[in-house]
Amino acid sequence: MDGNNSFDPVFAEDKSYRPGELAPLRRFKFISPGFLQAMGTPLVAGRDFTWTDIYNKTPVAMVSENVAREMWQTPTAALGKRVRVGSTDDWRESSAW
Protein backbone atom coordinates (compact mmCIF):
# COMPACT_ATOMS: atom_id res chain seq x y z
CA MET A 1 0.00 0.00 0.00
CA ASP A 2 3.07 2.22 0.18
CA GLY A 3 3.39 2.26 -3.61
CA ASN A 4 6.62 0.30 -3.64
CA ASN A 5 6.65 -2.53 -6.16
CA SER A 6 9.41 -4.79 -7.33
CA PHE A 7 9.70 -6.56 -10.66
CA ASP A 8 11.98 -9.55 -10.99
CA PRO A 9 11.92 -12.95 -12.65
CA VAL A 10 9.93 -15.46 -10.61
CA PHE A 11 11.23 -19.01 -11.01
CA ALA A 12 9.26 -22.16 -10.22
CA GLU A 13 11.32 -25.04 -8.84
CA ASP A 14 9.47 -27.63 -10.92
CA LYS A 15 9.99 -25.78 -14.24
CA SER A 16 13.02 -26.10 -16.52
CA TYR A 17 14.93 -23.08 -17.75
CA ARG A 18 17.65 -23.12 -20.39
CA PRO A 19 21.04 -21.76 -19.36
CA GLY A 20 20.84 -17.99 -19.31
CA GLU A 21 17.03 -18.02 -19.68
CA LEU A 22 15.09 -15.87 -17.25
CA ALA A 23 11.64 -16.65 -15.97
CA PRO A 24 8.90 -14.11 -16.76
CA LEU A 25 9.11 -10.84 -14.85
CA ARG A 26 6.47 -10.51 -12.18
CA ARG A 27 5.52 -7.76 -9.79
CA PHE A 28 5.83 -8.77 -6.17
CA LYS A 29 5.23 -7.25 -2.77
CA PHE A 30 6.15 -8.19 0.75
CA ILE A 31 2.90 -8.31 2.71
CA SER A 32 1.73 -9.18 6.20
CA PRO A 33 -1.06 -11.45 7.39
CA GLY A 34 -4.51 -10.05 6.69
CA PHE A 35 -3.43 -7.96 3.68
CA LEU A 36 -5.77 -9.72 1.23
CA GLN A 37 -8.74 -9.46 3.58
CA ALA A 38 -8.03 -5.77 4.16
CA MET A 39 -7.95 -5.21 0.39
CA GLY A 40 -11.15 -7.23 -0.12
CA THR A 41 -9.32 -9.82 -2.23
CA PRO A 42 -10.64 -13.37 -1.85
CA LEU A 43 -8.25 -16.23 -1.21
CA VAL A 44 -8.89 -18.74 -4.03
CA ALA A 45 -6.79 -21.62 -2.69
CA GLY A 46 -4.39 -22.21 0.16
CA ARG A 47 -4.07 -20.05 3.24
CA ASP A 48 -3.15 -16.59 4.37
CA PHE A 49 0.17 -15.87 6.02
CA THR A 50 0.24 -16.07 9.82
CA TRP A 51 2.20 -14.02 12.30
CA THR A 52 3.92 -17.28 13.27
CA ASP A 53 5.17 -17.51 9.64
CA ILE A 54 6.63 -14.04 10.00
CA TYR A 55 8.13 -14.65 13.45
CA ASN A 56 9.68 -17.98 12.39
CA LYS A 57 10.80 -16.57 9.01
CA THR A 58 8.96 -19.42 7.28
CA PRO A 59 9.77 -19.30 3.55
CA VAL A 60 6.26 -18.88 2.14
CA ALA A 61 4.81 -16.99 -0.82
CA MET A 62 1.42 -16.30 -2.33
CA VAL A 63 0.99 -16.36 -6.07
CA SER A 64 -1.87 -14.75 -7.92
CA GLU A 65 -4.56 -16.86 -9.52
CA ASN A 66 -3.25 -15.76 -12.93
CA VAL A 67 0.32 -16.86 -12.19
CA ALA A 68 -0.94 -20.14 -10.71
CA ARG A 69 -2.94 -20.85 -13.88
CA GLU A 70 -0.05 -19.86 -16.14
CA MET A 71 2.50 -22.04 -14.37
CA TRP A 72 0.39 -24.96 -13.10
CA GLN A 73 -3.01 -24.73 -14.89
CA THR A 74 -5.09 -24.35 -11.69
CA PRO A 75 -4.75 -22.44 -8.42
CA THR A 76 -4.94 -25.62 -6.36
CA ALA A 77 -2.08 -27.13 -8.39
CA ALA A 78 0.12 -24.25 -7.17
CA LEU A 79 -0.25 -25.27 -3.53
CA GLY A 80 2.99 -26.58 -2.11
CA LYS A 81 5.03 -25.61 -5.19
CA ARG A 82 8.18 -23.64 -4.57
CA VAL A 83 9.04 -20.31 -6.19
CA ARG A 84 11.80 -17.79 -5.83
CA VAL A 85 12.51 -14.28 -6.98
CA GLY A 86 15.63 -14.18 -9.11
CA SER A 87 18.04 -17.05 -9.43
CA THR A 88 19.63 -16.81 -5.99
CA ASP A 89 16.79 -16.00 -3.57
CA ASP A 90 15.56 -18.65 -1.14
CA TRP A 91 12.83 -21.01 -2.33
CA ARG A 92 9.42 -20.24 -0.82
CA GLU A 93 6.44 -22.58 -0.67
CA SER A 94 3.47 -21.13 -2.49
CA SER A 95 -0.20 -20.83 -1.84
CA ALA A 96 -2.53 -19.21 -4.34
CA TRP A 97 -4.86 -16.26 -3.85
TIVO-2410 file (N, C-alpha, C; in nm, 3 decimals):
# residues 97
REC num residu      c1      c2      c3 atome chaine
REC   1      M   0.082  -0.119   0.000     N      A
REC   1      M   0.000   0.000   0.000    CA      A
REC   1      M   0.086   0.125   0.000     C      A
REC   2      D   0.217   0.107   0.017     N      A
REC   2      D   0.307   0.222   0.018    CA      A
REC   2      D   0.350   0.264  -0.122     C      A
REC   3      G   0.303   0.192  -0.224     N      A
REC   3      G   0.339   0.226  -0.361    CA      A
REC   3      G   0.466   0.163  -0.409     C      A
REC   4      N   0.539   0.096  -0.322     N      A
REC   4      N   0.662   0.030  -0.364    CA      A
REC   4      N   0.630  -0.105  -0.427     C      A
REC   5      N   0.683  -0.127  -0.545     N      A
REC   5      N   0.665  -0.253  -0.616    CA      A
REC   5      N   0.801  -0.298  -0.665     C      A
REC   6      S   0.818  -0.425  -0.677     N      A
REC   6      S   0.941  -0.479  -0.733    CA      A
REC   6      S   0.904  -0.569  -0.849     C      A
REC   7      F   0.986  -0.568  -0.951     N      A
REC   7      F   0.970  -0.656  -1.066    CA      A
REC   7      F   1.097  -0.736  -1.080     C      A
REC   8      D   1.086  -0.866  -1.080     N      A
REC   8      D   1.198  -0.955  -1.099    CA      A
REC   8      D   1.147  -1.084  -1.160     C      A
REC   9      P   1.237  -1.164  -1.217     N      A
REC   9      P   1.192  -1.295  -1.265    CA      A
REC   9      P   1.151  -1.382  -1.148     C      A
REC  10      V   1.040  -1.454  -1.164     N      A
REC  10      V   0.993  -1.546  -1.061    CA      A
REC  10      V   1.006  -1.687  -1.118     C      A
REC  11      F   1.095  -1.765  -1.057     N      A
REC  11      F   1.123  -1.901  -1.101    CA      A
REC  11      F   1.039  -2.000  -1.022     C      A
REC  12      A   0.994  -2.105  -1.088     N      A
REC  12      A   0.926  -2.216  -1.022    CA      A
REC  12      A   1.023  -2.333  -1.018     C      A
REC  13      E   1.035  -2.396  -0.902     N      A
REC  13      E   1.132  -2.504  -0.884    CA      A
REC  13      E   1.106  -2.622  -0.977     C      A
REC  14      D   0.980  -2.647  -1.010     N      A
REC  14      D   0.947  -2.763  -1.092    CA      A
REC  14      D   0.945  -2.733  -1.242     C      A
REC  15      K   0.992  -2.615  -1.282     N      A
REC  15      K   0.999  -2.578  -1.424    CA      A
REC  15      K   1.145  -2.579  -1.469     C      A
REC  16      S   1.166  -2.608  -1.595     N      A
REC  16      S   1.302  -2.610  -1.652    CA      A
REC  16      S   1.329  -2.479  -1.724     C      A
REC  17      Y   1.449  -2.431  -1.709     N      A
REC  17      Y   1.493  -2.308  -1.775    CA      A
REC  17      Y   1.626  -2.337  -1.843     C      A
REC  18      R   1.638  -2.294  -1.967     N      A
REC  18      R   1.765  -2.312  -2.039    CA      A
REC  18      R   1.871  -2.223  -1.977     C      A
REC  19      P   1.998  -2.261  -1.990     N      A
REC  19      P   2.104  -2.176  -1.936    CA      A
REC  19      P   2.092  -2.033  -1.987     C      A
REC  20      G   2.094  -1.940  -1.896     N      A
REC  20      G   2.084  -1.799  -1.931    CA      A
REC  20      G   1.941  -1.750  -1.951     C      A
REC  21      E   1.843  -1.841  -1.951     N      A
REC  21      E   1.703  -1.802  -1.968    CA      A
REC  21      E   1.647  -1.751  -1.837     C      A
REC  22      L   1.574  -1.641  -1.844     N      A
REC  22      L   1.509  -1.587  -1.725    CA      A
REC  22      L   1.362  -1.625  -1.726     C      A
REC  23      A   1.308  -1.644  -1.611     N      A
REC  23      A   1.164  -1.665  -1.597    CA      A
REC  23      A   1.094  -1.532  -1.626     C      A
REC  24      P   0.963  -1.536  -1.651     N      A
REC  24      P   0.890  -1.411  -1.676    CA      A
REC  24      P   0.902  -1.314  -1.558     C      A
REC  25      L   0.908  -1.186  -1.590     N      A
REC  25      L   0.911  -1.084  -1.485    CA      A
REC  25      L   0.774  -1.074  -1.422     C      A
REC  26      R   0.772  -1.064  -1.293     N      A
REC  26      R   0.647  -1.051  -1.218    CA      A
REC  26      R   0.663  -0.942  -1.113     C      A
REC  27      R   0.553  -0.875  -1.086     N      A
REC  27      R   0.552  -0.776  -0.979    CA      A
REC  27      R   0.531  -0.851  -0.849     C      A
REC  28      F   0.603  -0.813  -0.746     N      A
REC  28      F   0.583  -0.877  -0.617    CA      A
REC  28      F   0.590  -0.775  -0.505     C      A
REC  29      K   0.526  -0.810  -0.395     N      A
REC  29      K   0.523  -0.725  -0.277    CA      A
REC  29      K   0.548  -0.812  -0.155     C      A
REC  30      F   0.604  -0.754  -0.055     N      A
REC  30      F   0.615  -0.819   0.075    CA      A
REC  30      F   0.494  -0.771   0.154     C      A
REC  31      I   0.414  -0.867   0.202     N      A
REC  31      I   0.290  -0.831   0.271    CA      A
REC  31      I   0.284  -0.902   0.407     C      A
REC  32      S   0.192  -0.858   0.488     N      A
REC  32      S   0.173  -0.918   0.620    CA      A
REC  32      S   0.039  -0.992   0.624     C      A
REC  33      P   0.021  -1.074   0.725     N      A
REC  33      P  -0.106  -1.145   0.739    CA      A
REC  33      P  -0.224  -1.048   0.740     C      A
REC  34      G  -0.331  -1.087   0.673     N      A
REC  34      G  -0.451  -1.005   0.669    CA      A
REC  34      G  -0.455  -0.905   0.554     C      A
REC  35      F  -0.348  -0.894   0.477     N      A
REC  35      F  -0.343  -0.796   0.368    CA      A
REC  35      F  -0.456  -0.819   0.268     C      A
REC  36      L  -0.474  -0.944   0.224     N      A
REC  36      L  -0.577  -0.972   0.123    CA      A
REC  36      L  -0.716  -0.938   0.176     C      A
REC  37      Q  -0.744  -0.976   0.299     N      A
REC  37      Q  -0.874  -0.946   0.358    CA      A
REC  37      Q  -0.895  -0.795   0.365     C      A
REC  38      A  -0.792  -0.722   0.407     N      A
REC  38      A  -0.803  -0.577   0.416    CA      A
REC  38      A  -0.830  -0.514   0.280     C      A
REC  39      M  -0.777  -0.574   0.175     N      A
REC  39      M  -0.795  -0.521   0.039    CA      A
REC  39      M  -0.923  -0.574  -0.026     C      A
REC  40      G  -0.993  -0.667   0.043     N      A
REC  40      G  -1.115  -0.723  -0.012    CA      A
REC  40      G  -1.090  -0.824  -0.122     C      A
REC  41      T  -0.971  -0.884  -0.121     N      A
REC  41      T  -0.932  -0.982  -0.223    CA      A
REC  41      T  -0.956  -1.122  -0.168     C      A
REC  42      P  -1.039  -1.203  -0.237     N      A
REC  42      P  -1.064  -1.337  -0.185    CA      A
REC  42      P  -0.944  -1.429  -0.204     C      A
REC  43      L  -0.928  -1.519  -0.111     N      A
REC  43      L  -0.825  -1.623  -0.121    CA      A
REC  43      L  -0.888  -1.739  -0.197     C      A
REC  44      V  -0.832  -1.772  -0.314     N      A
REC  44      V  -0.889  -1.874  -0.403    CA      A
REC  44      V  -0.851  -2.014  -0.357     C      A
REC  45      A  -0.729  -2.032  -0.315     N      A
REC  45      A  -0.679  -2.162  -0.269    CA      A
REC  45      A  -0.569  -2.137  -0.168     C      A
REC  46      G  -0.547  -2.234  -0.080     N      A
REC  46      G  -0.439  -2.221   0.016    CA      A
REC  46      G  -0.480  -2.144   0.139     C      A
REC  47      R  -0.384  -2.074   0.197     N      A
REC  47      R  -0.407  -2.005   0.324    CA      A
REC  47      R  -0.337  -1.871   0.325     C      A
REC  48      D  -0.379  -1.788   0.416     N      A
REC  48      D  -0.315  -1.659   0.437    CA      A
REC  48      D  -0.186  -1.682   0.516     C      A
REC  49      F  -0.099  -1.584   0.515     N      A
REC  49      F   0.017  -1.587   0.602    CA      A
REC  49      F  -0.030  -1.576   0.746     C      A
REC  50      T   0.053  -1.623   0.838     N      A
REC  50      T   0.024  -1.607   0.982    CA      A
REC  50      T   0.139  -1.528   1.043     C      A
REC  51      W   0.113  -1.473   1.160     N      A
REC  51      W   0.220  -1.402   1.230    CA      A
REC  51      W   0.329  -1.500   1.274     C      A
REC  52      T   0.292  -1.626   1.295     N      A
REC  52      T   0.392  -1.728   1.327    CA      A
REC  52      T   0.486  -1.748   1.207     C      A
REC  53      D   0.432  -1.745   1.084     N      A
REC  53      D   0.517  -1.751   0.964    CA      A
REC  53      D   0.621  -1.639   0.967     C      A
REC  54      I   0.575  -1.520   0.999     N      A
REC  54      I   0.663  -1.404   1.000    CA      A
REC  54      I   0.768  -1.419   1.111     C      A
REC  55      Y   0.722  -1.451   1.231     N      A
REC  55      Y   0.813  -1.465   1.345    CA      A
REC  55      Y   0.918  -1.573   1.320     C      A
REC  56      N   0.876  -1.686   1.264     N      A
REC  56      N   0.968  -1.798   1.239    CA      A
REC  56      N   1.044  -1.785   1.107     C      A
REC  57      K   1.018  -1.678   1.032     N      A
REC  57      K   1.080  -1.657   0.901    CA      A
REC  57      K   1.057  -1.777   0.810     C      A
REC  58      T   0.934  -1.830   0.813     N      A
REC  58      T   0.896  -1.942   0.728    CA      A
REC  58      T   0.898  -1.897   0.583     C      A
REC  59      P   0.967  -1.971   0.496     N      A
REC  59      P   0.977  -1.930   0.355    CA      A
REC  59      P   0.848  -1.963   0.278     C      A
REC  60      V   0.754  -1.870   0.282     N      A
REC  60      V   0.626  -1.888   0.214    CA      A
REC  60      V   0.603  -1.774   0.115     C      A
REC  61      A   0.516  -1.799   0.018     N      A
REC  61      A   0.481  -1.699  -0.082    CA      A
REC  61      A   0.337  -1.722  -0.124     C      A
REC  62      M   0.273  -1.617  -0.170     N      A
REC  62      M   0.142  -1.630  -0.233    CA      A
REC  62      M   0.162  -1.594  -0.380     C      A
REC  63      V   0.097  -1.669  -0.465     N      A
REC  63      V   0.099  -1.636  -0.607    CA      A
REC  63      V  -0.043  -1.602  -0.649     C      A
REC  64      S  -0.054  -1.514  -0.745     N      A
REC  64      S  -0.187  -1.475  -0.792    CA      A
REC  64      S  -0.253  -1.592  -0.865     C      A
REC  65      E  -0.382  -1.583  -0.878     N      A
REC  65      E  -0.456  -1.686  -0.952    CA      A
REC  65      E  -0.405  -1.693  -1.095     C      A
REC  66      N  -0.375  -1.578  -1.155     N      A
REC  66      N  -0.325  -1.576  -1.293    CA      A
REC  66      N  -0.190  -1.648  -1.306     C      A
REC  67      V  -0.099  -1.620  -1.215     N      A
REC  67      V   0.032  -1.686  -1.219    CA      A
REC  67      V   0.016  -1.836  -1.194     C      A
REC  68      A  -0.071  -1.872  -1.099     N      A
REC  68      A  -0.094  -2.014  -1.071    CA      A
REC  68      A  -0.147  -2.085  -1.196     C      A
REC  69      R  -0.240  -2.024  -1.265     N      A
REC  69      R  -0.294  -2.085  -1.388    CA      A
REC  69      R  -0.188  -2.092  -1.498     C      A
REC  70      E  -0.109  -1.988  -1.510     N      A
REC  70      E  -0.005  -1.986  -1.614    CA      A
REC  70      E   0.100  -2.094  -1.590     C      A
REC  71      M   0.142  -2.110  -1.467     N      A
REC  71      M   0.250  -2.204  -1.437    CA      A
REC  71      M   0.202  -2.347  -1.413     C      A
REC  72      W   0.083  -2.362  -1.352     N      A
REC  72      W   0.039  -2.496  -1.310    CA      A
REC  72      W  -0.103  -2.532  -1.353     C      A
REC  73      Q  -0.167  -2.452  -1.434     N      A
REC  73      Q  -0.301  -2.473  -1.489    CA      A
REC  73      Q  -0.417  -2.445  -1.393     C      A
REC  74      T  -0.401  -2.466  -1.264     N      A
REC  74      T  -0.509  -2.435  -1.169    CA      A
REC  74      T  -0.449  -2.378  -1.040     C      A
REC  75      P  -0.526  -2.297  -0.969     N      A
REC  75      P  -0.475  -2.244  -0.842    CA      A
REC  75      P  -0.442  -2.353  -0.741     C      A
REC  76      T  -0.523  -2.457  -0.734     N      A
REC  76      T  -0.494  -2.562  -0.636    CA      A
REC  76      T  -0.367  -2.638  -0.671     C      A
REC  77      A  -0.332  -2.645  -0.799     N      A
REC  77      A  -0.208  -2.713  -0.839    CA      A
REC  77      A  -0.085  -2.636  -0.793     C      A
REC  78      A  -0.101  -2.507  -0.763     N      A
REC  78      A   0.012  -2.425  -0.717    CA      A
REC  78      A   0.046  -2.450  -0.571     C      A
REC  79      L  -0.048  -2.507  -0.497     N      A
REC  79      L  -0.025  -2.527  -0.353    CA      A
REC  79      L   0.092  -2.621  -0.330     C      A
REC  80      G   0.183  -2.577  -0.245     N      A
REC  80      G   0.299  -2.658  -0.211    CA      A
REC  80      G   0.414  -2.648  -0.310     C      A
REC  81      K   0.394  -2.581  -0.424     N      A
REC  81      K   0.503  -2.561  -0.519    CA      A
REC  81      K   0.598  -2.457  -0.461     C      A
REC  82      R   0.721  -2.458  -0.509     N      A
REC  82      R   0.818  -2.364  -0.457    CA      A
REC  82      R   0.860  -2.266  -0.565     C      A
REC  83      V   0.866  -2.138  -0.528     N      A
REC  83      V   0.904  -2.031  -0.619    CA      A
REC  83      V   1.012  -1.948  -0.553     C      A
REC  84      R   1.084  -1.875  -0.637     N      A
REC  84      R   1.180  -1.779  -0.583    CA      A
REC  84      R   1.192  -1.662  -0.678     C      A
REC  85      V   1.229  -1.549  -0.621     N      A
REC  85      V   1.251  -1.428  -0.698    CA      A
REC  85      V   1.398  -1.425  -0.737     C      A
REC  86      G   1.425  -1.414  -0.865     N      A
REC  86      G   1.563  -1.418  -0.911    CA      A
REC  86      G   1.620  -1.558  -0.900     C      A
REC  87      S   1.744  -1.571  -0.939     N      A
REC  87      S   1.804  -1.705  -0.943    CA      A
REC  87      S   1.878  -1.742  -0.816     C      A
REC  88      T   1.886  -1.651  -0.719     N      A
REC  88      T   1.963  -1.681  -0.599    CA      A
REC  88      T   1.884  -1.665  -0.469     C      A
REC  89      D   1.761  -1.616  -0.477     N      A
REC  89      D   1.679  -1.600  -0.357    CA      A
REC  89      D   1.643  -1.736  -0.300     C      A
REC  90      D   1.600  -1.740  -0.176     N      A
REC  90      D   1.556  -1.865  -0.114    CA      A
REC  90      D   1.426  -1.912  -0.179     C      A
REC  91      W   1.408  -2.045  -0.184     N      A
REC  91      W   1.283  -2.101  -0.233    CA      A
REC  91      W   1.176  -2.079  -0.127     C      A
REC  92      R   1.056  -2.046  -0.171     N      A
REC  92      R   0.942  -2.024  -0.082    CA      A
REC  92      R   0.827  -2.111  -0.129     C      A
REC  93      E   0.759  -2.174  -0.034     N      A
REC  93      E   0.644  -2.258  -0.067    CA      A
REC  93      E   0.524  -2.169  -0.096     C      A
REC  94      S   0.455  -2.202  -0.205     N      A
REC  94      S   0.347  -2.113  -0.249    CA      A
REC  94      S   0.209  -2.160  -0.206     C      A
REC  95      S   0.124  -2.061  -0.190     N      A
REC  95      S  -0.020  -2.083  -0.184    CA      A
REC  95      S  -0.076  -1.985  -0.286     C      A
REC  96      A  -0.194  -2.009  -0.332     N      A
REC  96      A  -0.253  -1.921  -0.434    CA      A
REC  96      A  -0.353  -1.826  -0.368     C      A
REC  97      W  -0.380  -1.716  -0.432     N      A
REC  97      W  -0.486  -1.626  -0.385    CA      A
REC  97      W  -0.568  -1.580  -0.500     C      A
***
